[in-house]
Amino acid sequence: MCGIVGYIGTEDVKEIILTGLQKLEYRGYDSAGIALYQDESDFEIFKDKGRIAHLRSILEDVPSTLGIGHTRWATHGEPNKVNSHPHTSSNERFVIVHNGVIENDDYLKEKYFSNVEFRSETDTEIVVELLNYYFNKYGAVDVAIRHLMNRLEGSYALGIIDRKNPEVLYAVKNKSPLLVGVGDGFNMIGSDAMAMLHRTNSFYDLEDQEYAVIKRDSIELYEITGAKLVKEPFTSNLDPNDIEKGTYDHFMLKEIDEQPFVIRRIIQEYEKDGNLHIDPEIIADVKEADRLYIIAAGTSYHAGLIGKQLIENIAGIPVEVHISSEFIYNTPIISKKPLFIFISQSGETADSRAVLVKIKKLGYKSLTITNVEGSTLSREANHTLLIHAGPEIAVASTKAYTAQIAVLSILAYMVNEDNEIDLHHELSLVATVIETLCDRKELMEELARKFLSETRNCFYIGRHIDYYVALEAALKLKEISYIQTEGFAAGELKHGTIALIEKGTPVIAVISQEDINLNTRSNVKEVRSRGANTLVIALDSICAGTDQVVIDDVHPLLTPLVTIVPIQLIAYYAALHRELDIDKPRNLAKSVTVE
């Protein structure tokens, strides 16, 4: 949520920052702004509600070699020009951009600034005033930053410029992610590597309560105590071409099409000497656990529900799946020897990290399954398994979801190597089936037009593992098409849900398991008899002649990897026909880095 880009160097900074901000658009935002240093310690600030394209249109030609930019997702105050970042202190000495949420902002405002007239509704303006307060008190910016960090409660990634000293760019981090990009004759800051890959692939990763003093030709890292840190930068292996749309109109469609390649890459990455392989220490910790607790949110939570089926059926270990934002405040009774598995595409999900911090204090072991090497959840857990999906830009997750399930299947398989599944073969088959589904876009577009073009509501139903797919299906459709969509266990229809069925209501059934085939079909008949417009997605071996989408057979436990693909495409085309912003749906952020 939100994005920061900053640059200090010798080149004109405007396009560098704007390009970086465009690379962060996938995170979700409602407004944007940029501060550019001009001659005589003067700054020009341009900001407003709207997209980067609008910001570009209001920018003036301000030659500058120092600047900070920001994309905002509103948490304090509505999206408008005044609340947009950057913000300045009341004496206009300090210019700041901020990602995160300050939890004690009201207290700080009342204690320190009861006589200050604030211009915005943001917590960020309180941060910049407090920085200025401590600077006036102690006379040094680095000392003011340390006092500021000691006083703030909550999450924050800060980019700070002192307009009286344009030779320095400051970066401050707690909970919200922030990287320092290392260049030749320049240096940068950014919320993630993608914002800086057009300039550098070398980065320092700031940990919580650390800050950086950045000049054109030097970077100094410090702890909150003022102690200097010695770190080695890491090199990002991301290919800048991976974050471009290429010939596609939308990232979402590109990422759907990339799923066969991702499955094959996962097989390759987890293969050693012709066999699937996972770090023996991870396998040992899983085997020693008496219960696994999967912690996740959104799409990753739905992948976790599938993972529960995989692990319990293949490895024989009991699994609980919890929504991270609920677990932290409503923690259940935990078994004697648990292992916690955190699933997060970004590795920065704030709610999941809060759980990780809590369980680490209790002494429990943890494993993170993520797409981002070196992310917060990856660094702070005992173990990491990467999903190797490559950058996922569209807010609606597709390839990360299937990649998470694939990696979970390998984990389950490796914990019980005596199982009879040839997982290498089965995953290869899955990749092939996904390819065939991706080639049937015309059918999916026709179905989207027929069933979803005029509707305000839609329901997905399924039983067993298909129910979990129905939950993800509903999320995909609602988040990009804005159609009110719910996923239901098909057997629960008569317990209340069927009251919502009206003439023409779309009901989409997922049927992939032989043992529940007839049961779900009976539910389809029930809703059809009440006027529902029904669509059935089924595997070939259990299909009926009237099923609209028939999928080649795969292993019963891996069916979610293939049944989800037509669902992703149908959601895409439903949004496309409604002329919506598919990659950046309203009110949503890709990486939820605040609780």
N, C-alpha and C positions, 0 to 999 in steps of 0.2 A: 504494500500500500504506500503510495507516494513514491517519489524518486528524487534523488539528489545527484547533480553533476557539478563539479568544480574544476577549474583549470588555472594554473599559474605557469607562465612560460614566456616565450618571445613571439609567438604567433598571434594573429588576431583570433580572439577567443569565441566570437559570437557563433560561428558555424560549428565549432567544436562542441560547444555546450548544447546547441540546438539538436545536433545529430545524436548526442548522448541522451538527451531527453526523449527523442523519438524512439530510441532503443528501449526506453523504460515505459513506453506507452502501454505495453502489455500488462503492467502492474495495476492499471486502473487509475483514473484521475478525473477531476472535474474542472481543474483550473491549472494555470501554469504561469511561471514568471522567471525573470532573469535579471541579475544585477551585473553591470559592466563598469569596471574602473575606467575613469577618464583622467585627463590631465589635472594636475593640481589637487590631487586627493579627492576628486569629485566622483560620485557614482550616479549612473543613470539606471533607474529601475523601471522595467516594463513588466506588467503582469495583468492578468484578467481571467475571468471565467472562460472556459472553453478549451479547445484543443491546441496542440502545438502549432498547427497551421494558422490559427488565429493569432497566437503570440508572435509568430513570424511576421504576420501582416502589420502588426502595430509597432514592431521594432524599428528604431531609427539607426542610421549608420553611425555607430559609436566605436571608433578604433580603440581596442582594449586588449591587453595581454593578461588580464586577471578578471575572473568572474565566477559567479555561482548561479546555478539554475535549479528549478524545482517543478515537479508536478505534484499537485495536491489532491488528496481524497479527503473530503470534508469530515472532520470529527468534532471540531469546535467552531460553530458558526456556519452559516449557509455558504454555498459556493458563490463568491462574488469577487470583485476586484480588490476590495479592502481586505478581505480575509486571505487572499492569495499571498503566497510567499514570492520573493523575500520580504522580511520585515526588518525595520530599523529601530534602534533605540530612540528615545524621545529627543536626545541631543544629536541624533543621526550619526554618531561615531561608529557604531557597530551595525553591520549588515549580516543577516542570518537566514539560513534555511533549515528546516526541521522536519524530520520524519519521526512519528511516534506519538505518544500521548502522555502528557504530564498529569499525574494523578493528584498532586497537591497544589495545582495552580490557583485554586480559590484561596487556599490558606496563604500562599505566597503573596497573592495580590492584596489581601487584607492586611498582612503583617508589614509588608515593605512599601506598598504603593497605593495606599488609601487616598493619597492626594494626586495621583497621576491620572491624567485623562487618556485612557487607552483608545486607540483608533479602530481596533478590530475586536472581534469576539474570540480570537484564537488564544490558545495556551502558549503559542510561540512568542507572541509579543511580550508575555510575562518573562519568558526565558531570556530574551535579549535585554530587557530592562534589568533583570537580576545580574546578568553579566556586566552590564554597565555600572550597576551599583557596586559590585565587588571590585571592578577596575578603579572606580573613583576612590574606593576605600584603601586599596593596596597598591595601585599604581603600576601594575604589571599584568599583561593579558594572560600569561600562563598561570599566574597565581589566581587570577579571577576565574579562570576555567576550572581550576581544581576546587575552589570554593563552590562554584556553580554546581559541579557534579556531586558534591557532598550534600547539596541542598535539594536537588531535584529528586522527585520520586516518580517512577514510571519508566517509559521507554523513550529513547531519543537518539537519533543520529543527527549531528549538527555540522553544517558547514558555516564557518565564521570568517568574516573579513573585517579588519580594523582599518577604517578609511584613512587613518593617520599613519598607517604603516602598510602600504600596498606591496611590500616585498614578501608578505607572509600570508598563507592560507591555513586556517586551523580546521581540524576535523576532530569531532568528539563522538564517542559511541557508548551506548548502554542499551542492550537488548535489541534495538533496531540495527539491521546490518549496515555496514559501511566499510568500503575498501579504499585503500590509497594506491593509485596507479603510478608506477615508476616509469619515467620517460628519460629521454636524452635531451637535456636543456629545458625540460618542462616536467611537471608532475600534476597529478589529478586526484580527485576524489569521486566516488560514485557508489550508488546503492548496490550495484552488482557489477560483475565484470563486463556484461554485455554493453553497459553504458560507455565503456572505455576501450573496447576491443578495436575500434577504428583508429586508436592512437597507440595502444600498448597492450601486451598480454602478460605483463609482470605486475604483481600486486602484493601489498602488505595487507593482512587481515587484522583489523582492529578487534580486540576482545572487549568485553564489557568493562566499563570504567577505565578506558584507555583513551588517550588523545594524541594527535599528531601535530607537529609544527612543520609546515611544508613551505619550502622555497623553490625557486626555479631549479636549483641544482643540489638540493639536499632535502632529506626527510628525517625528522627526529621523532621517535615514538616514546611515550611516557605513560607510566601508571598514574593513577589518581593521586598518589602520594608525592609525585614529582620525580620519582626514581626513573632513570632512563632505561629503556628497553633495548635489547639486542635481538633482532629477528632477521630471518632470511626471507626474502620475498618468494612467492610461489609463482609458477608459470601456469597460466590457464591454457588448457588444450582445446578450448572451444574454437571452432572454425567460424570466422565472421560470416561466411556464406550460409551457415546454418540458421542465422537469424534474419535472413532475407526471404521474401515470399517467392522469389523466382518468377515462374510463369503463372503462379496461382493468384487468384483474386483475394484469397483470404488465408491467413495462417492456419485456421482450423481445418480447412480442406486439405492443405498440404500435410498437416500433422496426422490426419486420418490416413492418408495415403502412405505415410512413412511407417505405419505400424508393422507391416511384414518385415521391413528392414530392421526395425528395432528388435523384434523377436529374434531374428537371426543373429543380430549383434550380441544380444544377451547370451544366446547359446555359445557364441564364440568367446565372449569375455569370461564365461564361467566354465569353460572347457580347459582341461589340462590332460595331456597325454591321451586324448581321445575320449576322456570321461568327464562328466560334469564334476565340478569341484567348488567347494566353499571352505574358507579358512577353518581348519580343525578346531581352533579355539571357540569359534562361533558355534559350531556343531556341538562341542562339549558342553557349552553353557546352556544350549537349548535342551539337550538331553538331560542335564542335571536339574532342570526346572520342573517343579511339580505342576505349574500352570503358567501359561503365557498370557500376557495382557497386551493386546494391540490397542494403541492409542493413536487416534487420527481425527481428521475433520473433513467434511465435504466428500469429494470424490475419493480421497484417500481412505476415508472411513468405509466407503462402499467396497473398495478394494480389500480392506481389512476383513470385511464380512465374508468375502470369497476366500481370503486367506485362512480364515477359521475353518472353513470346510476342507480346504486342502490339507492343512496341518493335522486336523483331527482324524481325517480319513486316511491319510498316508502315513503320518508319523505317530498317531495315537496319543497325542498330548492334548489335554483340555485347553481350550482357548476362550478368553473373554475379549470382546471388542467394545471399546468405549469411545464416545465422543470426548475429545480432549477438553473442551470448554466445560463439560459436565463433570468429568472426572476430578478436575482440580478442586472443585467446590463441593462435590458430593462423592467423595472417595469411598468405594466399597471395602468390605473386609478383604484383605489381601492374604493370599496363601502363604505358607511358611517359606517356600523357596521359589519366588516368582522370577520371571524374566520379562522385561518390558520391551515391546517392539513398537517403535515410533515410525509411522509412515507419513512422509511429507514430500511432495514434489520439490519444493524449494529448499527444504531443510531449515526454514526460518519461521515456520508457523508458531506464532506467539503462544497460543493456548497449549500446544504440545510441548513447547519449551518449558512452560510453567510446570507442567506435570513432570518433565525430566528433572528439573531442579528439585522438585519435591521428593521424587523417589531416590535421587542420588543422596539426599540428606538421610534417607532411611536405610541407605546401604545396599540398595537393590541394583542388579546389573541391567544393562540396557543395550539395545541394538537399534540403529536407525537405518531405515530403508528410504533412500532419497535419490534424487536426480542430480544433486549438486555436491560435488566433492568439496570438502572444506567448509561447508555450511555450518551454522551454529549447532544444529542437532547432530550433525555428523561429528564435529569436533568434541562435543561434550558427552556423547554416549560412549560406552565401552567398545562397541563394534559398529561398523558400517557396511552395508551392502548397497552398492550403486545400481541403479536401474538402467543406466546407459541409454536413456531415451533421446539424448541431445536436447538443446534448448526447446522449451515449449512456450510459445509466445501467446497463443490464443488463451483468453481467460478460461474458456471451457476446456477442461482437460480431456484429452483423448488418448494420445500415445503414452502419456505418463501412467494413466490408469491401467492400460493393458500391460505395460512394462512392470508395474508394481505386482500385478497378479502373476506374471511369468516368473519374476524373481522369488515370490512367495512359494510358487510351485517347486522351484529348484531347492529352496530351503527345506521344504517338507520332504522332498525326495531324498536329499542328502542326509537328513536326520534318520531316515529309515531306508538304508540301502538294500534291505532284503525285500523290498516291495517288488512287485512284478511289472511295474510300469517301465517301459522304455521311453523315458521322458525326453531324451534327445530327439528321438523319432517323432514323438507326439507333438512337441513344440514346433518342429520343422513342418509337420502337417498343418498345424494351426496357422503358421505363417503363409502357407500356400492357400489355405481356405480364405484367409483375410484378403489376399490378393484378388481372388475371384470375386469377393464381395465388393471390393473397391472398384472393380471393373463394371459393376452393375449400378452405376450412379443414375442412369436414366430411369431405372425402375424406382429407385428410392426417391428421386425428385417427383415422379408421377404420383407415388403414394403420399408424399408430403402435401402435394397440391390437392389430391382427392380428399384426404382425411383431415387436414389441418389448416387449410387456407382461410376458412371463415370461422373456425371454432374459437371459443373463449376458454374452454376447459378440455382436458384430456386425462385419461387414466391408463396406466400400465399395470398389468396383473401378471402374476406368476407364482409358482409354488417351489418349495425347496430352494435350490441355488438360483433358480430363475426369479424368485422374489427379490433377491439381492440385486440382480440385474435390473429389475423393474424400478428399484429405488434410484439407481444411477441413471436409468433411462429418463425418469421423471425430472431429475435434476438437470440433465443435459437440455431437455426441451424447454423447461421453464426459464433457465438462466439466459438463453440466447433468443428465444422467440417471445418470451413474456406470456406464453400461454399457461394458465393455471393448471399445473400437472401434478398428479399424485401417483405414487407407486404403492400398490396394495398386494398383500398376500391373497391370492385368488380365493382361498377357502374362507376368508373373512368377509366376503361380499355380503352374505346373508346376515351378518352381524352388524349391519348398519350402513355399510358403504353403498349398497345397491340402491338406497334411497336417492342417491345423487344422479342416477342414470335417467336421462331424458331422451326423447327422440333426437337422433343425430349425434349424440355424445360419442366421441371417438374412444374406443377401448382397444388397446393394443396388448395382445397376449404373447408372452414368451414361453415356449415349450421346448425344452431340451432334454428332459429326463423321462425315460420310458415308464418308470413306476408312477409318475403323476400325470402322464399324458392324458388319459381319459378324464381324470378329475378336472384338470384345467379346461379341457374342451367342454365339459359340462357347464363350467362357469361361463365360458364364452356364449353358450346357448342361452343361459339365464339372462345375460345382459342384452343379447341380441333380441330376445323375445320382448324386452322392455324398450326397444327402439334404438339401442346402441348401434353405432356404426363400427363394426369389428374388423380388426386386422390381426392376423396370426403370423408370428415368426417362429418357425419350427425347424428341427433337424430332419434331414432326409429320411432317416430310418423310421421316424414316427410321424411323418407328415400326412396330411389329408389332402384330397384333391383341390379343396377350396383355399388352402393356405396361400397367402400372397407372397411370402418370403420363405424360401426353402434353402437351408444351409447344409453343405456337405458335412458328414459326420466327423467328429473329433472325439477324443476321450471324454467321458461324461463329466469328469471333474474340471476339464478345461473349456467346457462350452461357453462360460462367460466371456472368454477371449474372442469368440466369434459372434455370438448373438448380439454383442454390444455394437458391432460395426454398422449394420444397417440402421440401428437406432441412432448412432452418431450422425450418419448421413441424412436420415430423415429430419433430425433436429436442425442440421445445417440448412437444408433446403426450405424447411418451414420458416426459418429466420430470413433466408435469402428472399423468399417470395413476399415477405412483409417489409422488405427494404430496410432491415435493421442493421445496426453496427455489430456484426457477428463476432469479430475478434475482441471488441471492447464493449460488452453489454453494460447498460446503465447501472450505476450504483455498485458495481462489483470491482474487486481488485484481484489480481492474480495471486499475489503473495500476501497473506494476512499477517502482517508483522506487528500488530497491536491486538491486545485482548479486547 
